[in-house]
Amino acid sequence: MKPHWEEGLGPAVLAPDYQRIMEVLASGNGMRGERMDCRQLAAAVGLEPVPAKVEGVRSKAKRLAARGWLAEERPRLFSVPVGRGIGS
């Protein structure tokens, strides 16, 4: 189980696959707040954007959102809330 986000807790406490998702969204093409859909996110973490891989990334991103690490602005569109980036 992934820990719930709280002040001062950084992504290093997450499993490597979850850390990669956080890194991509936090640094992406710009800064925190960058939004990506699951297909873009799968490709950005080095996976082939086929349905099975995209679904795996979606599942992990949903878990991170449920625990406060990510924001899901609409279905399948995720971002890192300000203050929850890699250095947090």
C-alpha distances in whole Angstrom, upper triangle without the diagonal:
4,6,9,12,15,19,19,15,16,14,14,11,9,10,13,13,11,14,17,16,16,19,21,21,22,25,25,29,29,28,25,25,26,24,24,23,21,24,25,21,21,24,24,21,23,23,25,25,26,24,21,20,20,18,16,16,16,13,11,13,13,9,10,13,11,10,13,13,16,18,19,23,24,22,21,22,20,21,19,21,23,22,19,20,20,22,20
4,7,9,12,15,16,12,12,10,11,8,6,8,11,11,9,11,14,13,13,16,18,17,18,21,22,26,26,24,21,21,22,21,21,21,19,22,23,19,19,23,21,19,22,21,24,24,25,24,22,20,20,18,15,15,15,12,10,11,11,8,7,11,10,7,10,10,12,15,17,20,22,21,19,20,17,17,16,17,20,18,15,16,16,18,16
4,6,9,12,13,9,10,10,11,8,7,10,14,14,11,12,16,15,14,17,19,18,18,22,23,27,26,24,21,21,23,22,22,23,22,25,25,21,22,25,24,21,24,24,28,27,28,27,25,23,23,21,19,18,18,16,13,13,13,10,9,11,10,7,9,9,13,16,18,21,23,22,21,21,18,18,16,16,18,16,13,15,15,17,14
4,6,10,12,9,11,11,13,10,10,13,16,16,13,14,17,16,14,17,19,18,18,21,23,26,25,23,19,19,21,21,21,22,21,25,25,21,23,26,24,22,26,26,29,28,29,28,26,24,23,22,20,18,18,16,14,13,13,10,8,9,8,4,6,7,11,13,15,19,21,21,20,20,17,16,14,14,16,14,12,14,15,16,13
4,7,9,6,8,9,12,10,10,14,16,16,13,13,16,15,12,15,18,16,15,18,20,24,23,20,16,17,19,19,20,21,21,24,24,21,22,25,23,21,25,26,29,28,30,28,27,25,24,23,21,19,18,17,15,14,14,11,9,10,10,6,5,6,9,12,15,18,20,21,20,19,16,14,12,11,13,11,8,11,12,13,10
4,6,6,9,11,13,11,13,17,19,20,16,16,19,18,15,18,20,18,17,20,23,26,24,21,17,18,21,21,23,25,24,28,27,24,26,28,26,25,28,29,32,31,33,32,31,29,27,27,25,23,22,21,18,17,17,15,12,13,13,9,8,9,12,14,18,20,23,24,23,22,19,17,14,12,13,10,9,12,13,13,9
4,6,9,12,14,13,15,19,20,22,18,17,20,19,16,18,21,19,16,20,22,25,23,20,16,18,21,22,24,26,26,29,28,25,27,30,27,26,29,31,34,33,35,35,34,31,30,29,27,25,25,24,21,20,20,18,15,16,16,13,11,11,14,16,19,21,25,26,25,24,20,18,14,12,12,9,8,11,13,11,8
4,6,10,11,11,14,17,19,21,17,16,19,19,15,17,20,19,16,19,22,25,23,19,17,19,21,23,25,27,27,30,28,25,27,29,26,25,28,30,33,33,35,35,34,31,30,30,28,25,26,25,22,20,22,20,16,17,18,15,13,12,15,18,21,24,27,28,27,25,21,19,15,14,13,9,9,11,11,9,6
4,7,8,8,10,14,15,17,14,13,16,16,13,15,18,17,15,18,21,24,22,19,17,18,21,22,23,25,24,27,26,23,25,27,24,22,26,27,31,30,32,32,31,28,27,27,24,22,23,22,18,18,19,16,13,15,16,12,11,10,13,16,20,22,25,26,25,23,20,17,14,14,14,10,9,10,10,9,6
4,5,6,8,12,13,15,12,10,13,13,10,11,15,14,12,15,18,21,20,17,14,17,18,20,21,23,22,25,24,20,22,24,21,19,22,24,28,28,30,30,29,26,25,25,22,20,21,20,17,16,18,16,13,15,16,13,12,10,13,16,19,22,25,25,23,22,18,16,12,13,13,10,8,8,6,6,5
4,5,5,9,9,11,8,6,9,10,7,9,12,12,11,13,16,19,19,16,14,16,17,18,18,20,19,22,21,17,18,20,18,15,19,20,24,24,26,26,25,22,21,22,19,16,18,17,14,13,16,14,10,13,15,12,12,9,11,15,18,20,23,23,21,20,16,14,11,13,14,12,8,8,6,8,8
4,5,8,8,11,9,7,10,12,10,10,14,15,14,15,18,21,21,19,17,20,20,21,21,23,22,24,23,19,20,22,19,17,20,21,25,26,28,28,26,23,23,23,20,18,20,19,16,16,18,16,13,16,18,15,15,12,15,19,21,24,26,26,24,23,19,18,15,17,17,15,12,11,8,9,10
4,7,9,12,10,8,12,13,12,13,16,17,16,18,20,24,24,22,19,21,22,23,23,24,22,25,24,21,21,23,21,18,21,23,26,27,28,28,26,23,23,23,20,18,20,18,15,16,17,14,12,15,16,13,14,12,15,18,21,24,26,26,24,23,20,19,16,17,18,16,13,13,11,12,11
4,6,8,6,6,10,10,9,11,14,15,15,17,19,22,23,21,18,20,20,20,20,21,19,22,21,17,18,20,18,15,18,19,23,23,25,24,22,20,20,19,16,15,16,15,11,12,14,11,10,13,14,11,13,10,13,17,18,22,24,23,21,21,17,17,15,17,18,16,13,13,11,13,13
4,6,5,6,9,10,11,12,15,16,16,18,19,23,24,22,21,22,22,22,20,21,19,21,21,17,16,19,17,14,16,17,20,21,23,22,20,17,18,18,14,13,16,14,11,13,15,12,11,15,16,14,16,13,15,19,20,23,25,23,21,21,18,18,17,19,21,20,16,16,14,16,16
4,5,5,6,9,10,10,12,14,15,16,17,21,22,21,20,21,21,21,19,20,18,19,19,15,14,16,15,11,13,14,18,19,21,21,19,16,17,18,14,13,16,15,11,13,16,14,13,16,18,16,18,14,16,19,21,24,25,24,21,21,18,18,17,20,21,20,17,15,13,16,17
4,5,5,7,9,10,11,13,14,16,16,19,21,20,19,20,19,18,16,17,14,16,15,12,11,13,12,9,11,11,15,16,17,18,16,12,13,14,10,9,12,12,8,10,13,12,11,15,16,16,17,14,14,17,18,21,22,21,17,18,16,16,16,19,21,20,17,16,14,17,18
4,5,5,6,9,10,11,12,14,15,19,19,18,16,17,17,16,15,16,13,16,15,12,12,15,13,10,13,14,17,17,19,19,17,14,14,14,11,9,11,11,7,8,11,9,8,11,13,12,13,10,11,14,15,19,20,19,16,16,13,13,12,15,18,17,13,13,12,15,15
4,5,5,6,9,10,10,12,13,17,18,16,15,16,16,16,16,17,15,17,16,13,13,15,13,10,13,15,18,19,21,21,20,17,17,17,14,12,14,14,10,11,14,13,10,13,16,14,14,11,12,15,17,20,22,21,18,18,14,14,12,15,16,16,12,10,9,12,13
4,5,5,6,9,10,11,11,15,16,15,14,16,15,15,14,15,13,15,13,10,10,12,9,6,10,11,15,16,18,19,18,14,14,16,13,10,13,14,11,11,14,14,12,15,17,16,16,13,13,16,17,20,21,20,17,16,14,13,12,16,17,17,14,12,10,14,15
4,6,5,6,9,10,10,14,15,14,13,13,12,12,10,12,10,12,11,7,9,11,8,7,10,11,15,14,17,17,17,13,12,13,11,8,10,11,8,7,11,11,9,11,14,14,14,10,10,13,13,16,17,17,13,13,10,10,10,13,16,16,13,11,11,14,15
4,6,5,6,8,9,13,13,12,10,11,11,12,11,13,13,15,13,10,12,14,11,10,14,15,18,18,21,21,20,17,16,17,15,11,13,14,11,9,12,12,9,11,14,13,12,8,8,11,13,16,18,18,15,14,10,9,7,11,12,12,9,7,7,11,11
4,6,5,6,8,11,12,11,10,12,11,13,12,15,14,16,14,11,13,13,10,9,12,15,18,18,21,22,22,18,17,19,17,14,15,17,14,12,16,16,13,15,18,17,15,12,11,14,16,18,20,20,18,16,13,11,9,13,13,13,11,8,6,10,12
4,6,5,5,9,10,10,10,11,9,10,9,12,12,13,10,7,10,10,7,7,10,13,15,15,18,20,20,16,15,17,16,12,14,16,13,12,15,16,14,15,18,18,17,13,12,14,15,17,19,18,15,13,11,10,10,13,14,15,13,10,10,13,15
4,6,5,9,9,8,7,8,6,7,7,10,11,13,10,8,11,12,9,10,13,15,18,16,20,20,20,17,15,17,16,12,13,15,13,10,14,15,12,12,16,16,14,11,9,11,12,13,16,16,13,11,8,6,6,10,11,13,10,8,9,13,14
4,6,9,8,6,5,7,7,9,11,14,15,17,14,12,15,15,12,12,16,18,21,20,23,24,24,21,19,21,19,16,17,18,16,13,16,17,13,14,17,17,14,11,10,12,14,15,18,19,17,14,11,8,6,9,9,10,8,5,7,10,11
4,6,6,5,7,9,8,11,12,15,16,17,14,12,15,15,11,12,15,18,20,20,23,25,25,21,20,22,21,17,19,21,18,16,19,20,17,17,21,20,18,15,14,15,17,18,20,21,19,16,13,11,10,12,12,13,12,8,8,11,13
4,5,7,8,9,7,9,9,12,13,14,10,9,12,12,8,10,13,15,18,17,20,22,23,19,17,20,19,16,17,20,17,15,18,20,17,17,21,21,19,16,14,15,16,17,19,19,17,14,12,10,10,13,14,16,14,11,12,15,16
4,7,10,10,7,10,10,14,15,15,12,12,15,13,10,13,15,18,19,18,22,24,25,22,20,22,22,19,20,23,21,18,21,23,20,20,24,24,22,19,17,17,18,18,20,21,18,15,14,12,13,16,16,18,17,14,15,17,19
4,7,9,7,10,12,15,18,18,15,14,18,17,13,16,18,21,22,22,25,26,28,24,22,25,24,21,21,24,22,19,22,24,21,20,24,24,21,18,16,17,18,18,20,22,20,16,15,12,12,14,13,15,15,12,14,15,17
4,6,6,10,12,16,18,19,16,15,19,18,15,17,20,22,24,23,27,27,28,25,23,25,24,21,21,23,21,18,21,22,19,18,22,21,18,16,14,15,17,17,20,21,19,16,14,10,9,11,9,11,12,9,11,13,14
4,5,9,11,15,17,19,16,14,18,19,15,17,20,22,24,23,26,27,27,24,22,23,23,19,19,21,19,16,18,19,16,15,19,18,15,12,11,11,14,14,17,19,17,14,11,8,6,7,6,8,8,7,10,11,12
4,6,10,13,15,17,15,14,18,19,16,17,21,22,24,22,25,25,26,24,21,22,22,18,18,20,18,15,16,18,15,14,17,17,14,12,10,9,11,11,14,16,15,11,9,5,5,6,7,10,10,9,12,14,14
4,7,10,13,15,12,11,15,15,13,15,18,19,21,19,22,23,24,21,18,20,20,17,16,19,18,14,16,18,16,15,18,19,16,14,11,11,12,11,14,15,14,10,8,6,7,9,10,13,12,11,13,16,16
4,7,10,12,10,9,13,14,12,14,17,18,19,17,20,20,21,19,16,17,18,14,13,16,16,12,14,17,14,13,17,18,16,14,10,9,9,8,10,12,10,6,5,5,8,10,12,15,14,13,16,18,19
4,7,8,6,6,10,11,10,12,14,15,16,13,16,16,18,15,12,14,15,12,11,14,14,11,13,16,14,13,17,18,17,15,11,11,10,10,11,11,8,6,6,7,10,13,15,18,16,15,17,20,20
4,6,5,6,9,10,11,12,15,14,14,11,13,13,15,13,10,11,13,10,9,12,13,10,12,15,14,13,17,19,18,16,12,12,10,10,9,9,5,4,6,9,12,15,18,21,18,18,19,23,23
4,5,5,6,9,10,10,12,11,12,9,11,10,11,9,6,8,9,6,6,9,10,8,10,13,13,13,16,18,18,16,13,13,11,12,11,9,6,7,8,11,14,17,20,22,19,18,20,23,23
4,5,5,6,9,10,11,9,9,6,8,8,11,9,6,9,10,8,9,12,13,12,14,17,17,17,19,21,21,19,16,16,14,15,14,12,9,10,11,14,17,20,23,25,22,21,22,25,26
4,6,5,6,9,10,10,10,8,11,12,14,11,9,12,13,10,11,14,14,12,15,18,17,17,20,22,21,18,16,16,14,15,15,14,10,10,10,12,15,18,20,23,20,19,19,23,24
4,5,5,6,9,9,10,9,12,13,13,10,8,11,11,7,9,12,11,9,13,15,14,14,18,19,18,15,13,14,13,15,15,14,10,9,9,10,12,16,18,20,17,16,16,20,21
4,5,5,7,5,7,6,9,10,10,7,6,9,9,6,8,11,11,10,13,15,15,16,19,20,20,18,15,17,16,18,17,15,12,12,12,14,16,19,22,23,20,19,19,22,23
4,6,5,5,6,6,9,12,13,9,9,12,12,10,12,15,14,14,17,19,18,19,22,23,23,20,18,19,18,20,20,18,14,14,14,16,17,21,23,25,22,20,20,23,25
4,5,7,9,9,13,15,15,12,11,14,14,11,13,16,14,13,17,18,17,18,22,22,21,18,16,18,18,19,20,19,15,14,13,14,15,19,20,22,19,17,16,20,21
4,6,9,10,13,15,14,11,11,13,12,9,12,14,12,12,16,17,15,17,20,21,20,17,16,18,18,20,21,19,16,15,14,14,15,19,21,22,19,16,15,19,21
4,7,9,12,14,14,10,11,14,13,11,14,16,15,15,19,20,19,21,24,24,24,21,20,22,21,23,23,22,18,18,17,18,19,23,25,25,22,20,19,22,24
4,6,8,11,10,7,8,11,10,9,12,14,14,14,17,19,18,20,23,24,24,21,20,22,21,23,22,20,17,17,17,19,20,24,26,27,24,22,21,25,26
4,6,9,9,7,8,11,11,11,14,16,16,17,19,21,21,23,25,26,27,24,22,24,22,24,23,21,17,18,19,21,23,26,29,30,27,25,24,28,29
4,7,8,6,6,9,10,10,11,14,15,15,17,19,20,21,23,25,25,23,21,21,20,21,20,17,14,15,16,19,21,24,27,29,26,24,24,28,29
4,6,6,6,9,10,11,12,14,16,16,18,20,21,22,24,26,27,25,23,23,21,23,21,18,15,17,18,21,24,27,30,32,29,27,27,31,32
4,6,5,6,9,10,10,12,14,15,16,18,20,20,22,24,25,24,22,22,19,21,19,16,13,16,17,21,23,26,30,31,28,27,28,32,32
4,6,5,6,9,10,11,13,14,15,17,19,20,21,23,25,23,21,22,20,22,21,17,14,17,18,21,24,27,30,31,28,27,27,31,31
4,5,5,6,9,10,11,12,14,16,17,18,20,22,23,21,19,21,19,21,20,17,14,16,16,19,21,24,27,28,25,24,24,27,28
4,5,5,6,9,10,10,12,14,15,16,18,20,21,19,17,18,16,18,16,13,10,12,13,16,18,22,25,26,23,22,23,26,27
4,5,5,6,9,10,10,12,14,15,16,18,20,19,17,17,15,18,16,12,10,13,14,17,19,22,25,27,24,23,24,27,27
4,5,5,6,9,10,11,13,14,15,17,19,17,16,17,16,19,18,15,12,14,14,17,18,22,25,26,22,22,22,25,25
4,5,5,6,8,10,11,12,14,15,16,14,13,14,13,16,16,13,10,12,11,13,15,18,21,22,19,18,18,22,22
4,5,5,6,9,10,10,12,14,15,14,12,13,11,13,12,10,7,9,9,12,14,17,21,22,19,19,20,23,23
4,6,5,6,9,10,11,13,14,14,12,14,12,15,14,12,10,12,12,15,16,18,22,23,19,20,20,24,23
4,5,5,6,9,10,11,13,11,10,13,12,16,16,14,11,13,11,13,14,16,20,20,16,17,17,20,20
4,5,5,6,9,10,11,9,7,9,8,12,12,11,9,9,7,9,10,13,17,17,14,14,15,19,18
4,5,5,6,9,10,10,8,9,8,11,11,9,8,10,9,11,12,14,18,19,16,17,18,21,20
4,5,5,6,9,9,9,11,11,14,15,13,12,13,11,13,13,15,18,18,15,16,17,20,19
4,5,5,6,5,6,8,9,13,15,14,12,13,10,10,10,12,15,15,11,13,14,17,15
4,5,5,5,4,5,6,10,11,11,11,11,8,9,9,10,14,14,11,13,15,18,16
4,6,8,8,9,9,12,13,13,13,14,12,13,13,13,16,17,14,16,18,20,18
4,6,8,10,11,15,16,16,16,16,13,13,12,12,15,15,12,14,16,18,15
4,6,7,10,13,15,16,16,15,12,11,9,9,12,11,9,12,14,16,13
4,7,10,13,15,16,15,14,10,9,7,8,10,10,6,9,11,13,11
4,7,9,12,13,12,10,7,6,5,6,10,11,8,9,12,15,13
4,6,9,10,10,8,6,5,6,6,10,12,10,12,15,17,15
4,5,7,7,6,5,7,9,10,13,16,14,15,18,21,19
4,7,8,6,6,8,10,10,14,16,15,17,20,22,21
4,6,5,8,10,13,14,17,20,19,20,23,25,24
4,6,8,12,15,16,20,22,20,21,23,27,25
4,6,10,13,15,19,21,19,19,21,25,24
4,7,11,13,16,19,17,17,19,22,22
4,7,9,13,15,13,13,16,19,18
4,6,9,12,10,10,13,16,15
4,6,8,6,6,10,12,11
4,6,6,8,11,13,11
4,6,7,11,11,10
4,6,9,9,6
4,7,8,5
4,6,5
4,6
4
